[in-house]
Amino acid sequence: MTKQLTTKQKRFVENHILKGMSIAESVRRANYAVKSGRSEDYGSLGCRMLKTERVASYVSKLREKQFSKDLLSVSEKRAFLARAVRTPVGELDEASDLVQEMTYNESANGSSKKVRGVDKLRALELDSRIAGDFFSDRQPNATNAFQFIIQLGKMTSESVSLPSQSPDLRESSEIIETDAQLIAP
């Protein structure tokens, strides 16, 4: 059974990981006392603490928690992509997160600005991938009569077998089998 972290150790790790303070500042704010008072000594104490198993375990636990908190959910990703597709380019301004590039041209006739937003077709493609709309990685459905006919052309007459699921397919199997026999050499 491992010992729990002390309050000072927890405060040190939370200051360093969650608040982004330096190691020396995290040690100082956790109320550790260093006789010399030098920043280097606070830093070396913090480095030694980070190497201990209990503190290192807590650090990795906090980093994992922080990482999962920062991740975008699928609904957030799809909401952004939907906004990218639905927002007209003419409505984009400098503050929009959908703007990829904005250039200003000044001439004797006046000034103009050119806005390049998120690629709408690419956004649609990414949304389709997230939704699972691409079927390239899936096997064809064997109970689909059309897929069966397509696969029939690729098979030899001995390897032809129909799924026994649908009575309509059984009736058409007699026709297909006779056609396959006529085609076979």
Contacts in CASP RR format, 6 or more apart in sequence:
PFRMAT RR
TARGET T0000
AUTHOR 0000-0000-0000
METHOD contacts of the structure
MODEL  1
MTKQLTTKQKRFVENHILKGMSIAESVRRANYAVKSGRSEDYGSLGCRML
KTERVASYVSKLREKQFSKDLLSVSEKRAFLARAVRTPVGELDEASDLVQ
EMTYNESANGSSKKVRGVDKLRALELDSRIAGDFFSDRQPNATNAFQFII
QLGKMTSESVSLPSQSPDLRESSEIIETDAQLIAP
2 53 0 8 1.000
2 54 0 8 1.000
2 57 0 8 1.000
3 54 0 8 1.000
4 54 0 8 1.000
5 13 0 8 1.000
5 54 0 8 1.000
5 55 0 8 1.000
5 58 0 8 1.000
8 30 0 8 1.000
8 31 0 8 1.000
8 32 0 8 1.000
9 30 0 8 1.000
9 49 0 8 1.000
9 54 0 8 1.000
9 55 0 8 1.000
9 58 0 8 1.000
10 58 0 8 1.000
11 29 0 8 1.000
11 30 0 8 1.000
11 31 0 8 1.000
12 26 0 8 1.000
12 27 0 8 1.000
12 29 0 8 1.000
12 30 0 8 1.000
12 32 0 8 1.000
12 46 0 8 1.000
12 49 0 8 1.000
12 55 0 8 1.000
13 26 0 8 1.000
13 55 0 8 1.000
13 58 0 8 1.000
13 59 0 8 1.000
13 62 0 8 1.000
14 62 0 8 1.000
15 21 0 8 1.000
15 25 0 8 1.000
15 26 0 8 1.000
15 29 0 8 1.000
15 30 0 8 1.000
16 22 0 8 1.000
16 23 0 8 1.000
16 26 0 8 1.000
16 59 0 8 1.000
17 59 0 8 1.000
17 62 0 8 1.000
17 63 0 8 1.000
17 66 0 8 1.000
18 62 0 8 1.000
18 66 0 8 1.000
19 26 0 8 1.000
20 26 0 8 1.000
21 29 0 8 1.000
22 43 0 8 1.000
23 42 0 8 1.000
23 43 0 8 1.000
23 46 0 8 1.000
23 47 0 8 1.000
23 50 0 8 1.000
24 39 0 8 1.000
24 40 0 8 1.000
24 42 0 8 1.000
24 43 0 8 1.000
24 46 0 8 1.000
25 42 0 8 1.000
26 46 0 8 1.000
27 34 0 8 1.000
27 42 0 8 1.000
27 43 0 8 1.000
27 45 0 8 1.000
27 46 0 8 1.000
27 49 0 8 1.000
28 42 0 8 1.000
32 42 0 8 1.000
32 45 0 8 1.000
34 41 0 8 1.000
34 42 0 8 1.000
34 45 0 8 1.000
35 41 0 8 1.000
49 55 0 8 1.000
50 56 0 8 1.000
50 59 0 8 1.000
74 130 0 8 1.000
77 130 0 8 1.000
78 127 0 8 1.000
78 130 0 8 1.000
78 131 0 8 1.000
81 123 0 8 1.000
81 124 0 8 1.000
81 126 0 8 1.000
81 127 0 8 1.000
81 130 0 8 1.000
82 127 0 8 1.000
83 98 0 8 1.000
84 98 0 8 1.000
84 117 0 8 1.000
84 118 0 8 1.000
84 120 0 8 1.000
84 123 0 8 1.000
85 120 0 8 1.000
85 123 0 8 1.000
85 124 0 8 1.000
85 127 0 8 1.000
87 96 0 8 1.000
87 98 0 8 1.000
89 115 0 8 1.000
89 117 0 8 1.000
90 115 0 8 1.000
92 98 0 8 1.000
92 99 0 8 1.000
92 115 0 8 1.000
92 117 0 8 1.000
93 99 0 8 1.000
94 102 0 8 1.000
98 117 0 8 1.000
98 118 0 8 1.000
99 115 0 8 1.000
99 116 0 8 1.000
99 117 0 8 1.000
100 116 0 8 1.000
100 117 0 8 1.000
100 118 0 8 1.000
101 114 0 8 1.000
101 115 0 8 1.000
101 116 0 8 1.000
101 117 0 8 1.000
102 113 0 8 1.000
102 114 0 8 1.000
102 115 0 8 1.000
102 116 0 8 1.000
103 113 0 8 1.000
103 114 0 8 1.000
104 111 0 8 1.000
104 112 0 8 1.000
104 113 0 8 1.000
104 114 0 8 1.000
105 111 0 8 1.000
105 112 0 8 1.000
105 113 0 8 1.000
105 114 0 8 1.000
128 134 0 8 1.000
140 147 0 8 1.000
140 150 0 8 1.000
140 151 0 8 1.000
141 147 0 8 1.000
142 148 0 8 1.000
142 151 0 8 1.000
142 163 0 8 1.000
143 163 0 8 1.000
143 165 0 8 1.000
143 166 0 8 1.000
143 169 0 8 1.000
145 166 0 8 1.000
145 168 0 8 1.000
145 169 0 8 1.000
145 172 0 8 1.000
148 162 0 8 1.000
148 163 0 8 1.000
148 169 0 8 1.000
149 176 0 8 1.000
152 160 0 8 1.000
152 176 0 8 1.000
152 180 0 8 1.000
156 184 0 8 1.000
157 177 0 8 1.000
157 180 0 8 1.000
157 181 0 8 1.000
157 183 0 8 1.000
157 184 0 8 1.000
160 176 0 8 1.000
160 177 0 8 1.000
160 180 0 8 1.000
162 169 0 8 1.000
162 170 0 8 1.000
162 173 0 8 1.000
162 176 0 8 1.000
163 169 0 8 1.000
164 170 0 8 1.000
END
